[in-house]
């Protein structure tokens, strides 16, 4: 017999759906419970059990609304115009303290015949689908989930044995993603620490960093940007670039086309290089007219607003591309492009950018500020050695990020195939058609 793919409403899979409770501020102590909020969950169904706010809830309400392992939190209010309300998160471990969810949430409890992980994945998939927009209700300054309509949404629900198998597969990918993301975070910390050491101690011809200043103060000099090795210079970017300008601000209706010459925007500039996703394009004729904002291989492009100072080097394949409202710098013979880009992206460069912005990350990073940005400058050979060490860690980061993207894509495809019954999985009870 073939497996049935009949759809059932979500409400038939749960014991109930109850509102949360915010309670009151604890008086002189840590309160009698923890209340989880929107900041304690993510879009992948994870709940930070170490988060939450300490609150005081009246004992009868506390007893009635205690969360337990297997409960699912459902975001009922919040969201944004481009981000629907309806995120979910699973209580996958018994909370260490009495725990509730806030009054902006509901919590649901699967019935005995339902694997909580399977239901969670179904609800995560729903939140990522276009169907979730049917259940949004806009009010003044807030988006509410039409909970009753939401609970009527129909999903595929096989036997519990098959639910468990599907949940095991998807949970396994989740674990691989979490481990990869932990490695990414580790390499990012290593890179940040390494860049600090490299830009304050440099790299000797033997490949070793200079001894720290505390051990060999005679090797260092104090400058406007702090202590750096003797023999290094401090130069403003204006002395290190033949060109610093801003890309043309283009009206889309005037220049944009579906295909043509790529034009970089802030979204395409990342510290690990140019992101080719979501390019906009202009015609070859427009590109010739907008010659001022064309780039060549080795130029540096820097974000002006949002994450000001974030910079990337233009690779050869984008020679002749154009730029929209981002800074363009052309390094001269005194500095290697990759070294200057790494410096701007480091805490030393970004620190100057943010000081110029007065700590306001949404302000513009302007041409004048870029010209004045100070750079610690060793000779070209040492710049190359410093860049080599940074690249070694950056390459490892790139490998892990690519793996994370691959795993995310694999998970997305499997969620679609497994949660709809399009692809079946074997279970330990092959005698059952719906097992």
C-alpha positions as CSV (number, residue, x, y, z in Angstrom):
1,X,0.0,0.0,0.0
2,X,1.2,3.5,-0.7
3,X,1.6,5.9,2.2
4,X,-1.3,8.3,2.8
5,X,-0.6,12.0,2.5
6,X,-3.8,13.3,4.0
7,X,-3.4,16.8,5.5
8,X,-4.8,17.6,9.0
9,X,-5.2,20.9,10.9
10,X,-2.5,21.8,13.4
11,X,-5.1,22.0,16.2
12,X,-5.7,18.3,15.8
13,X,-2.1,17.6,16.8
14,X,-2.0,19.5,20.1
15,X,-3.7,19.4,23.5
16,X,-4.2,23.1,23.5
17,X,-2.8,26.6,22.8
18,X,-2.5,28.9,25.8
19,X,-1.4,32.5,26.3
20,X,1.8,33.3,28.2
21,X,2.1,35.5,31.3
22,X,4.5,38.4,31.9
23,X,3.9,38.8,35.7
24,X,5.5,41.6,37.6
25,X,9.0,42.7,38.6
26,X,10.6,40.6,41.3
27,X,10.8,42.4,44.6
28,X,14.1,42.1,46.3
29,X,15.0,38.7,44.8
30,X,15.3,36.8,41.5
31,X,11.5,36.3,41.3
32,X,9.8,32.9,41.3
33,X,10.2,32.1,37.5
34,X,11.8,32.9,34.2
35,X,9.8,34.3,31.3
36,X,11.0,33.8,27.8
37,X,10.7,36.6,25.3
38,X,11.2,37.2,21.5
39,X,14.9,37.7,22.0
40,X,15.3,34.2,23.4
41,X,14.3,32.4,20.2
42,X,15.6,32.3,16.7
43,X,14.1,31.6,13.3
44,X,15.3,28.0,13.3
45,X,13.2,26.8,16.2
46,X,15.8,27.1,18.9
47,X,15.1,28.4,22.5
48,X,17.9,29.8,24.6
49,X,17.1,28.1,27.9
50,X,19.8,30.3,29.6
51,X,18.0,33.4,28.6
52,X,14.7,34.8,29.8
53,X,13.8,37.5,32.3
54,X,13.4,36.9,36.0
55,X,9.7,37.7,37.0
56,X,7.2,37.1,39.7
57,X,4.0,35.3,38.7
58,X,1.1,34.5,41.0
59,X,1.4,30.9,42.1
60,X,-2.0,29.7,40.5
61,X,-1.0,31.2,37.1
62,X,2.5,29.9,37.5
63,X,1.3,26.4,38.1
64,X,-1.2,26.5,35.2
65,X,1.3,27.9,32.6
66,X,4.6,26.1,33.5
67,X,6.5,25.1,30.4
68,X,7.8,21.5,30.2
69,X,10.0,19.6,27.8
70,X,8.2,19.1,24.5
71,X,6.2,22.3,24.6
72,X,6.5,24.7,21.7
73,X,6.5,28.4,22.0
74,X,4.5,30.3,19.3
75,X,5.1,34.0,18.6
76,X,1.7,35.6,18.5
77,X,2.7,39.3,18.4
78,X,5.7,41.1,16.9
79,X,7.1,40.7,13.4
80,X,7.8,43.5,11.0
81,X,6.4,44.5,7.5
82,X,8.9,42.2,5.8
83,X,9.2,39.6,8.6
84,X,6.0,37.7,9.6
85,X,5.0,36.9,13.1
86,X,4.8,33.2,13.9
87,X,8.2,32.1,14.9
88,X,8.4,28.9,17.0
89,X,10.8,27.3,19.4
90,X,11.0,24.0,21.2
91,X,11.6,23.4,24.8
92,X,14.0,20.6,24.2
93,X,15.3,20.2,27.7
94,X,13.5,20.5,31.1
95,X,14.0,24.1,32.2
96,X,16.2,24.5,35.3
97,X,13.9,27.0,36.8
98,X,10.1,27.3,36.6
99,X,9.6,28.9,33.2
100,X,6.8,30.5,31.3
101,X,6.5,32.4,28.0
102,X,5.6,36.1,27.7
103,X,2.2,37.4,26.9
104,X,3.3,38.1,23.4
105,X,3.5,34.3,22.9
106,X,1.3,31.3,23.1
107,X,2.5,27.8,24.0
108,X,1.3,24.6,22.5
109,X,1.6,21.1,23.8
110,X,1.6,18.2,21.2
111,X,-0.6,15.2,21.9
112,X,1.0,11.9,22.8
113,X,0.9,10.6,19.2
114,X,3.0,13.5,17.9
115,X,6.7,13.9,18.1
116,X,7.3,17.4,19.3
117,X,10.4,17.8,17.1
118,X,8.4,16.8,14.0
119,X,5.7,19.3,14.8
120,X,8.3,22.0,15.4
121,X,9.9,21.4,11.9
122,X,6.4,21.6,10.4
123,X,5.8,24.9,12.1
124,X,9.2,26.3,11.1
125,X,8.5,25.3,7.5
126,X,5.1,27.1,7.7
127,X,6.7,30.3,9.1
128,X,9.1,30.3,6.1
129,X,6.4,29.7,3.5
130,X,4.2,32.2,1.7
131,X,1.2,30.7,3.5
132,X,2.2,32.4,6.8
133,X,1.1,35.7,5.4
134,X,-2.5,34.6,5.4
135,X,-2.4,34.6,9.2
136,X,-1.0,38.1,9.8
137,X,-3.2,40.9,11.2
138,X,-1.7,44.4,11.2
139,X,-2.6,46.7,14.1
140,X,-1.1,50.0,15.1
141,X,2.6,49.4,15.5
142,X,2.2,45.7,15.9
143,X,1.5,42.5,13.8
144,X,-0.6,39.9,15.5
145,X,-1.0,36.2,14.5
146,X,-4.5,35.2,13.7
147,X,-4.1,32.2,16.0
148,X,-7.4,30.4,15.4
149,X,-6.9,30.6,11.6
150,X,-3.2,29.5,12.1
151,X,-4.2,26.4,14.0
152,X,-6.6,25.5,11.2
153,X,-3.7,25.3,8.7
154,X,-3.3,21.8,7.4
155,X,-0.1,19.8,7.5
156,X,1.0,16.3,6.6
157,X,1.2,14.0,9.6
158,X,2.4,10.4,9.2
159,X,2.7,7.8,12.0
160,X,4.8,8.6,15.0
161,X,7.5,6.2,13.9
162,X,7.9,8.1,10.7
163,X,7.7,11.4,12.5
164,X,10.6,10.4,14.7
165,X,12.7,9.2,11.7
166,X,12.1,12.5,9.9
167,X,12.9,14.5,13.0
168,X,16.1,12.5,13.6
169,X,17.3,13.3,10.0
170,X,16.5,17.0,10.3
171,X,17.9,17.3,13.8
172,X,21.1,15.6,12.6
173,X,21.5,18.4,10.0
174,X,20.7,21.0,12.7
175,X,23.5,19.6,14.8
176,X,26.0,19.7,11.9
177,X,25.0,23.3,11.3
178,X,25.4,24.2,14.9
179,X,28.9,22.7,15.0
180,X,29.9,24.5,11.8
181,X,28.6,27.8,13.2
182,X,30.5,27.2,16.4
183,X,33.7,26.7,14.3
184,X,32.9,29.9,12.3
185,X,32.6,31.9,15.6
186,X,35.8,30.4,16.8
187,X,37.7,31.3,13.7
188,X,36.2,34.8,13.8
189,X,37.6,35.3,17.3
190,X,41.0,33.9,16.2
191,X,41.0,36.2,13.2
192,X,40.2,39.3,15.3
193,X,42.9,38.5,17.9
194,X,45.4,37.7,15.2
195,X,44.7,40.9,13.3
196,X,45.2,42.9,16.5
197,X,48.6,41.3,17.1
198,X,49.7,41.6,13.5
199,X,48.9,45.3,13.2
200,X,50.7,46.1,16.5
201,X,53.6,43.7,16.3
202,X,54.0,42.8,12.6
203,X,55.8,39.7,11.2
204,X,59.5,39.3,10.9
205,X,61.2,37.7,7.9
206,X,61.4,34.4,9.8
207,X,57.6,34.4,10.0
208,X,57.4,35.1,13.7
209,X,55.7,38.1,15.3
210,X,57.9,40.5,17.2
211,X,58.1,40.1,20.9
212,X,55.3,42.0,22.8
213,X,56.1,45.6,23.7
214,X,56.1,44.6,27.4
215,X,59.1,42.2,26.7
216,X,61.0,44.4,24.2
217,X,59.9,48.1,24.5
218,X,62.9,49.2,22.4
219,X,61.3,47.6,19.3
220,X,58.2,50.0,19.4
221,X,57.2,53.6,19.0
222,X,54.2,55.5,20.2
223,X,52.1,57.2,17.5
224,X,48.8,58.9,17.0
225,X,47.2,55.4,16.6
226,X,49.0,53.7,19.4
227,X,52.2,51.7,19.8
228,X,53.6,50.2,16.6
229,X,56.9,48.7,15.6
230,X,59.8,51.1,15.0
231,X,60.4,51.6,11.3
232,X,56.7,51.6,10.4
233,X,55.1,54.8,9.3
234,X,51.6,56.2,10.0
235,X,50.0,57.6,6.9
236,X,46.5,58.9,6.1
237,X,44.7,57.0,3.3
238,X,44.9,60.2,1.2
239,X,48.7,59.6,1.0
240,X,48.2,55.9,0.0
241,X,45.6,56.2,-2.7
242,X,45.5,57.8,-6.1
243,X,41.8,58.1,-6.0
244,X,39.1,58.2,-3.2
245,X,35.7,59.0,-4.5
246,X,32.0,57.9,-4.0
247,X,30.1,55.8,-6.5
248,X,27.3,57.5,-8.4
249,X,23.8,57.5,-6.8
250,X,21.7,56.1,-9.6
251,X,18.0,56.4,-10.0
252,X,16.8,52.8,-10.8
253,X,14.3,53.9,-13.4
254,X,17.0,55.7,-15.3
255,X,19.8,53.1,-15.5
256,X,18.9,49.6,-14.1
257,X,18.4,46.8,-16.6
258,X,17.9,43.0,-16.1
259,X,21.3,42.1,-17.5
260,X,24.4,44.1,-18.3
261,X,27.4,45.5,-16.3
262,X,27.2,44.7,-12.6
263,X,27.0,47.6,-10.3
264,X,28.0,47.1,-6.6
265,X,25.9,48.4,-3.7
266,X,26.5,48.2,0.0
267,X,24.8,44.8,0.2
268,X,27.5,43.4,-2.1
269,X,30.4,44.5,0.1
270,X,31.5,42.1,2.8
271,X,34.8,41.7,4.7
272,X,35.4,38.4,3.1
273,X,35.0,39.8,-0.4
274,X,32.4,40.8,-3.0
275,X,29.1,39.0,-2.7
276,X,27.7,38.5,-6.2
277,X,24.1,37.9,-4.9
278,X,21.5,40.6,-5.6
279,X,23.6,42.5,-8.1
280,X,21.9,45.3,-10.0
281,X,23.0,45.9,-13.6
282,X,23.4,48.9,-15.9
283,X,23.9,49.0,-19.7
284,X,27.3,49.1,-21.2
285,X,26.5,52.5,-22.6
286,X,25.6,53.8,-19.1
287,X,28.8,52.3,-17.7
288,X,30.8,54.2,-20.2
289,X,29.0,57.5,-19.3
290,X,29.6,56.8,-15.5
291,X,33.3,56.3,-15.9
292,X,34.0,58.1,-12.5
293,X,32.5,55.3,-10.6
294,X,34.0,52.4,-12.5
295,X,36.4,50.1,-10.7
296,X,39.4,48.0,-11.6
297,X,41.0,44.9,-10.1
298,X,42.8,45.9,-6.8
299,X,40.5,48.8,-6.0
300,X,38.9,48.9,-2.6
301,X,35.2,49.5,-2.1
302,X,33.8,50.6,1.3
303,X,30.3,50.8,2.7
304,X,29.1,54.3,3.6
305,X,25.9,53.6,5.6
306,X,24.6,50.6,7.6
307,X,28.0,49.1,8.5
308,X,30.3,52.0,7.5
309,X,33.8,51.1,6.7
310,X,33.2,47.5,5.8
311,X,35.5,47.0,2.8
312,X,36.5,44.5,0.1
313,X,39.0,44.3,-2.7
314,X,37.8,44.2,-6.3
315,X,38.8,40.8,-7.9
316,X,39.9,40.6,-11.5
317,X,36.6,39.2,-12.7
318,X,34.8,42.4,-11.8
319,X,37.3,44.7,-13.7
320,X,35.2,47.6,-15.2
321,X,32.2,47.1,-13.0
322,X,30.4,50.1,-11.5
323,X,29.5,51.3,-8.0
324,X,26.4,52.8,-6.4
325,X,26.8,55.1,-3.4
326,X,29.8,53.3,-1.9
327,X,33.4,54.6,-1.5
328,X,36.0,53.7,-4.1
329,X,39.8,53.8,-3.2
330,X,42.7,53.1,-5.6
331,X,45.8,52.2,-3.6
332,X,49.2,53.5,-4.9
333,X,52.6,51.8,-4.9
334,X,53.1,52.4,-1.2
335,X,50.5,49.9,0.0
336,X,49.1,46.5,-1.1
337,X,45.4,46.5,-1.7
338,X,44.7,43.5,0.6
339,X,46.8,45.0,3.4
340,X,44.9,48.3,3.3
341,X,41.6,46.5,3.1
342,X,42.4,44.3,6.1
343,X,43.5,47.4,8.0
344,X,40.2,49.3,7.3
345,X,38.2,46.2,8.4
346,X,40.2,45.7,11.6
347,X,39.4,47.3,14.9
348,X,42.0,49.9,14.2
349,X,40.3,51.1,11.0
350,X,36.7,50.5,12.1
351,X,37.5,52.2,15.4
352,X,38.4,55.4,13.6
353,X,35.3,55.2,11.4
354,X,33.0,54.9,14.4
355,X,34.8,57.7,16.2
356,X,34.2,59.9,13.1
357,X,30.6,58.8,13.2
358,X,30.3,59.7,16.8
359,X,29.3,56.0,17.5
360,X,26.3,56.3,15.1
361,X,26.6,53.4,12.7
362,X,23.9,54.7,10.4
363,X,25.5,57.9,9.5
364,X,27.5,58.4,6.2
365,X,31.2,57.5,5.9
366,X,32.3,60.2,3.6
367,X,35.2,60.8,1.2
368,X,36.8,63.3,3.6
369,X,36.7,60.8,6.5
370,X,38.3,58.1,4.3
371,X,41.1,60.5,3.3
372,X,41.9,61.2,6.9
373,X,41.8,57.6,8.1
374,X,45.2,56.7,9.5
375,X,47.1,53.5,8.6
376,X,50.0,51.8,10.3
377,X,52.4,51.1,7.4
378,X,55.2,48.6,7.3
379,X,57.3,48.0,4.2
380,X,55.7,46.1,1.3
381,X,57.4,42.8,2.1
382,X,56.1,42.9,5.7
383,X,52.6,43.9,4.4
384,X,52.7,40.7,2.3
385,X,53.7,38.6,5.3
386,X,50.9,40.1,7.5
387,X,48.4,39.5,4.7
388,X,49.5,35.9,4.3
389,X,48.8,35.1,8.0
390,X,45.4,36.8,7.8
391,X,44.5,35.0,4.6
392,X,45.3,31.7,6.2
393,X,42.6,32.2,8.8
394,X,40.2,33.8,6.3
395,X,40.5,30.8,4.0
396,X,39.5,28.5,6.9
397,X,36.5,30.8,7.6
398,X,35.5,30.8,4.0
399,X,35.5,26.9,4.0
400,X,33.3,26.7,7.1
401,X,30.9,29.4,5.8
402,X,30.5,27.6,2.5
403,X,29.8,24.3,4.4
404,X,27.2,26.1,6.6
405,X,25.5,27.4,3.4
406,X,25.6,24.0,1.9
407,X,24.1,22.4,5.0
408,X,21.4,25.1,5.2
409,X,20.4,24.5,1.5
410,X,20.4,20.7,2.2
411,X,18.2,21.2,5.2
412,X,15.8,23.4,3.3
413,X,15.4,20.9,0.5
414,X,14.9,18.0,2.9
415,X,12.3,19.9,5.0
416,X,10.3,20.4,1.8
417,X,10.6,16.8,0.7
418,X,10.3,15.0,4.1
419,X,7.6,17.2,5.7
420,X,5.3,16.9,2.8
421,X,5.7,13.2,2.3
422,X,7.2,13.7,-1.2
423,X,10.1,11.6,-0.2
424,X,9.5,8.7,2.2
425,X,11.9,7.4,4.8
426,X,12.1,3.8,6.0
427,X,11.2,3.0,9.6
428,X,11.9,0.0,11.8
429,X,8.3,-1.3,11.2
430,X,8.2,-1.9,7.4
431,X,5.0,-3.9,7.7
432,X,3.0,-0.7,8.2
433,X,2.0,1.3,5.1
434,X,2.0,4.5,7.0
435,X,4.9,3.7,9.4
